[in-house]
């Protein structure tokens, strides 16, 4: 059984983070803060992943802004010039899953702000023959039909991704029930990635998203919801899981601790996804537990 852990770091200009989002919190200033935080903590973010990989005896690979990425970016933007830099990066990490699946049986992907804070092996805890391991943000979806016409969320919000995936499933005669996938941490086997077929008929998938963004779907969604639709890797991931009937295992809050507004890390946490970019708190936790 060949296994690998990988992460990705490309410095995306702040203007490329939110595109044309109308959400008031999707700002240049917020994106700049993210960029600066990654630069400041770059060394520790790499070392923590490398140390975890060494501890559990699995190779670690870091992908950055190199020739391989430049070729992928050029080809993708030639076909889809309306993609933002942020969207390109997030399609690239899915592309890398498939590239690594050529040589490895099981793969763990960690966003650059996802930090292992344990010595326990992800691969020993999660049996990847039972399905792809991802976290869902279903609890954060706004499904209140009485307020949907007043809903204003960012293009990355769980609600935006839920309704976008729902529209795609309805448009292709699938059951509209879906889950909001977070691809910040992904554990997957080669066989399940092939079944997911993320890039299968990719042009058709993007054209469908483009059509829904422009025309909606039989007046099912008000304009404020359609305005939230984008070309999001997590929306497609959810759509593909349902349309291709791929088995999923939901990561719990230990193995994908969503560190956002609470500013607290429980001692049971295994991987901290530092959404709020408060890396200093994570490093204090890291040192306290002698990692």
C-alpha positions as CSV (number, residue, x, y, z in Angstrom):
1,X,0.0,0.0,0.0
2,X,1.7,3.2,-1.2
3,X,0.6,6.3,0.6
4,X,1.4,10.0,0.4
5,X,0.6,13.3,2.0
6,X,0.7,16.6,0.0
7,X,-0.1,20.3,0.3
8,X,-0.1,23.3,-2.0
9,X,1.1,26.9,-1.7
10,X,0.8,29.5,-4.4
11,X,0.7,33.2,-3.5
12,X,-2.6,34.3,-5.1
13,X,-2.9,38.1,-5.6
14,X,-5.7,39.5,-3.4
15,X,-7.7,40.8,-6.3
16,X,-8.0,37.1,-7.5
17,X,-9.6,35.8,-4.2
18,X,-13.2,36.9,-4.5
19,X,-13.9,37.8,-8.1
20,X,-17.2,39.6,-8.5
21,X,-18.6,38.6,-5.1
22,X,-21.2,41.1,-3.8
23,X,-20.8,40.0,-0.2
24,X,-19.5,42.9,1.9
25,X,-17.0,40.8,3.8
26,X,-15.3,39.5,0.6
27,X,-12.8,42.3,0.5
28,X,-9.3,43.0,-0.8
29,X,-8.2,43.7,2.8
30,X,-9.3,40.3,4.0
31,X,-7.5,38.6,1.1
32,X,-4.3,40.6,1.8
33,X,-4.4,39.5,5.4
34,X,-4.6,35.8,4.2
35,X,-1.6,36.3,1.9
36,X,0.5,38.0,4.6
37,X,-0.3,35.3,7.1
38,X,0.8,32.6,4.8
39,X,4.0,34.4,4.1
40,X,4.8,35.0,7.7
41,X,4.1,31.4,8.8
42,X,5.3,29.7,5.7
43,X,8.3,27.8,7.3
44,X,6.3,26.5,10.3
45,X,3.4,25.5,8.1
46,X,5.7,23.4,5.9
47,X,7.7,21.9,8.8
48,X,4.6,20.8,10.8
49,X,3.4,18.8,7.8
50,X,6.8,17.3,7.1
51,X,7.2,16.3,10.7
52,X,3.8,14.7,10.8
53,X,4.6,12.8,7.6
54,X,7.9,11.6,9.0
55,X,6.3,10.5,12.3
56,X,3.7,8.3,10.6
57,X,6.2,7.1,7.9
58,X,4.5,8.5,4.8
59,X,6.2,10.7,2.2
60,X,5.3,14.4,2.0
61,X,5.2,16.6,-1.1
62,X,4.7,20.3,-1.3
63,X,3.6,21.8,-4.6
64,X,4.3,25.5,-5.3
65,X,4.4,28.0,-8.1
66,X,6.5,26.0,-10.6
67,X,6.6,25.0,-14.2
68,X,4.0,22.3,-13.6
69,X,1.5,24.8,-12.1
70,X,2.2,27.4,-14.8
71,X,1.3,24.9,-17.5
72,X,-1.9,23.9,-15.7
73,X,-2.8,27.5,-15.2
74,X,-2.2,28.5,-18.8
75,X,-4.2,25.6,-20.2
76,X,-7.1,26.1,-17.8
77,X,-7.3,29.9,-18.4
78,X,-7.1,29.3,-22.2
79,X,-10.3,27.3,-21.9
80,X,-11.9,29.3,-19.1
81,X,-10.6,32.9,-19.0
82,X,-13.2,33.9,-16.5
83,X,-11.8,31.8,-13.7
84,X,-10.2,33.7,-10.8
85,X,-6.7,32.8,-9.6
86,X,-8.3,31.4,-6.4
87,X,-10.4,29.0,-8.5
88,X,-7.4,27.9,-10.6
89,X,-5.5,27.0,-7.4
90,X,-8.4,25.0,-6.1
91,X,-8.9,23.1,-9.3
92,X,-5.1,22.5,-9.3
93,X,-5.2,20.7,-5.9
94,X,-7.9,18.3,-7.3
95,X,-5.7,17.8,-10.4
96,X,-2.8,16.9,-8.1
97,X,-4.9,14.2,-6.4
98,X,-5.3,12.6,-9.8
99,X,-1.6,13.0,-10.7
100,X,-0.6,11.4,-7.4
101,X,-3.1,8.6,-7.9
102,X,-1.0,7.4,-10.8
103,X,1.7,6.3,-8.3
104,X,-0.1,6.0,-4.9
105,X,-2.9,3.9,-3.6
106,X,-4.0,6.3,-0.8
107,X,-3.6,10.1,-0.6
108,X,-4.1,12.7,2.1
109,X,-4.4,16.3,1.0
110,X,-4.0,19.2,3.5
111,X,-4.7,22.8,2.6
112,X,-1.7,25.0,3.5
113,X,-3.5,26.3,6.6
114,X,-4.4,22.7,7.8
115,X,-2.0,21.8,10.5
116,X,-1.6,18.2,12.0
117,X,-1.4,18.4,15.8
118,X,-1.2,14.7,16.5
119,X,1.2,11.8,16.1
120,X,-1.6,9.4,15.2
121,X,-1.8,8.2,11.6
122,X,-4.7,9.4,9.5
123,X,-4.4,6.3,7.4
124,X,-4.6,3.9,10.3
125,X,-7.7,5.7,11.7
126,X,-9.6,6.0,8.4
127,X,-10.2,3.0,6.2
128,X,-10.1,4.6,2.8
129,X,-11.6,1.5,1.2
130,X,-14.9,2.6,2.7
131,X,-15.0,6.0,0.8
132,X,-13.5,9.4,0.4
133,X,-12.9,11.3,3.6
134,X,-14.1,14.9,3.6
135,X,-15.8,17.3,6.0
136,X,-19.2,18.7,5.4
137,X,-20.4,22.2,6.2
138,X,-24.1,21.2,6.1
139,X,-24.9,22.8,9.4
140,X,-24.0,26.2,8.0
141,X,-26.5,26.1,5.1
142,X,-29.4,28.6,5.2
143,X,-32.4,26.6,3.9
144,X,-35.1,28.9,5.2
145,X,-37.4,29.3,2.3
146,X,-39.0,32.4,3.9
147,X,-35.8,34.3,3.7
148,X,-34.1,32.9,0.6
149,X,-35.0,35.9,-1.5
150,X,-33.2,38.1,1.0
151,X,-30.2,35.8,1.4
152,X,-26.8,37.5,0.7
153,X,-23.7,35.4,1.3
154,X,-20.3,35.2,-0.2
155,X,-19.4,33.1,-3.2
156,X,-17.5,30.7,-0.9
157,X,-20.4,30.3,1.6
158,X,-21.9,26.9,2.3
159,X,-25.3,28.2,1.2
160,X,-23.9,29.3,-2.2
161,X,-22.3,25.9,-2.8
162,X,-25.4,24.0,-1.6
163,X,-27.8,25.8,-3.9
164,X,-25.4,25.7,-6.8
165,X,-24.8,22.0,-6.5
166,X,-28.6,21.5,-6.1
167,X,-29.3,23.4,-9.3
168,X,-26.7,21.3,-11.2
169,X,-28.2,18.0,-9.9
170,X,-31.8,19.1,-10.9
171,X,-30.6,20.3,-14.3
172,X,-29.1,16.8,-14.9
173,X,-32.1,14.9,-13.6
174,X,-30.5,13.8,-10.4
175,X,-31.8,13.8,-6.8
176,X,-31.3,17.4,-5.6
177,X,-30.2,16.5,-2.1
178,X,-26.5,17.2,-1.7
179,X,-23.8,18.0,0.9
180,X,-21.6,21.0,1.2
181,X,-18.1,19.5,0.8
182,X,-15.0,21.1,2.3
183,X,-11.9,20.1,0.4
184,X,-9.5,21.6,2.9
185,X,-8.6,18.1,4.0
186,X,-9.2,15.1,1.7
187,X,-8.4,11.5,2.2
188,X,-9.0,9.3,-0.8
189,X,-8.1,6.0,-2.5
190,X,-7.1,5.8,-6.1
191,X,-10.3,3.7,-6.9
192,X,-12.6,6.3,-5.4
193,X,-10.9,9.2,-7.2
194,X,-11.5,7.3,-10.5
195,X,-15.1,6.8,-9.6
196,X,-15.5,10.4,-8.7
197,X,-14.2,11.3,-12.1
198,X,-13.9,15.0,-11.2
199,X,-12.6,16.1,-14.5
200,X,-14.7,13.8,-16.6
201,X,-16.6,15.9,-19.2
202,X,-15.2,19.0,-17.4
203,X,-16.2,21.4,-20.2
204,X,-19.8,20.2,-20.0
205,X,-19.7,20.7,-16.2
206,X,-18.4,24.2,-16.5
207,X,-20.8,25.1,-19.3
208,X,-23.6,23.9,-17.1
209,X,-22.4,26.1,-14.2
210,X,-22.0,29.0,-16.6
211,X,-25.6,28.6,-17.9
212,X,-27.1,28.3,-14.4
213,X,-25.2,31.4,-13.4
214,X,-26.5,33.3,-16.3
215,X,-30.0,32.0,-16.7
216,X,-30.9,30.3,-13.4
217,X,-33.2,27.3,-13.5
218,X,-36.9,27.7,-14.4
219,X,-37.3,30.6,-11.9
220,X,-36.4,28.2,-9.1
221,X,-33.9,30.6,-7.5
222,X,-34.1,34.4,-7.0
223,X,-31.4,36.6,-8.5
224,X,-29.6,37.1,-5.1
225,X,-29.0,33.3,-4.9
226,X,-27.9,33.0,-8.5
227,X,-25.5,35.9,-7.9
228,X,-23.7,33.7,-5.4
229,X,-22.9,30.9,-8.0
230,X,-19.3,30.5,-9.0
231,X,-17.0,27.9,-10.6
232,X,-16.1,26.3,-7.3
233,X,-14.2,23.0,-6.9
234,X,-16.3,22.1,-3.8
235,X,-19.6,22.6,-5.6
236,X,-18.4,20.2,-8.4
237,X,-17.0,17.7,-5.8
238,X,-20.5,17.6,-4.2
239,X,-22.2,17.3,-7.6
240,X,-19.9,14.5,-8.7
241,X,-20.2,12.6,-5.4
242,X,-24.0,12.5,-5.9
243,X,-24.2,12.0,-9.6
244,X,-21.5,9.3,-9.7
245,X,-22.7,7.7,-6.4
246,X,-19.3,7.8,-4.6
247,X,-19.1,6.5,-1.1
248,X,-18.1,9.2,1.5
249,X,-16.9,9.1,5.1
250,X,-17.5,12.4,7.0
251,X,-14.5,13.6,8.9
252,X,-15.3,14.4,12.5
253,X,-14.3,17.6,14.3
254,X,-11.1,15.9,15.6
255,X,-9.7,15.1,12.2
256,X,-10.9,18.3,10.6
257,X,-11.2,20.9,13.3
258,X,-12.7,24.0,11.7
259,X,-10.9,26.8,13.6
260,X,-12.8,29.9,12.7
261,X,-14.6,32.2,15.1
262,X,-14.3,30.3,18.4
263,X,-10.6,31.0,19.0
264,X,-10.3,27.7,20.9
265,X,-8.7,24.4,20.0
266,X,-9.9,21.3,22.0
267,X,-7.3,18.9,23.2
268,X,-8.9,16.1,21.1
269,X,-8.1,17.9,17.8
270,X,-5.9,16.0,15.3
271,X,-5.8,18.4,12.3
272,X,-6.6,22.0,12.7
273,X,-7.9,23.8,9.6
274,X,-7.0,27.4,10.5
275,X,-9.8,29.3,8.7
276,X,-9.2,32.4,10.8
277,X,-5.4,32.4,10.1
278,X,-4.7,32.7,13.8
279,X,-1.6,30.6,13.4
280,X,-0.1,31.8,16.7
281,X,-2.8,30.1,18.7
282,X,-2.2,26.9,16.8
283,X,1.6,27.1,17.5
284,X,1.0,27.5,21.2
285,X,-1.3,24.4,21.1
286,X,1.4,22.6,19.1
287,X,4.2,23.4,21.6
288,X,2.0,22.7,24.6
289,X,1.4,19.1,23.4
290,X,5.2,18.6,22.7
291,X,4.8,18.2,18.9
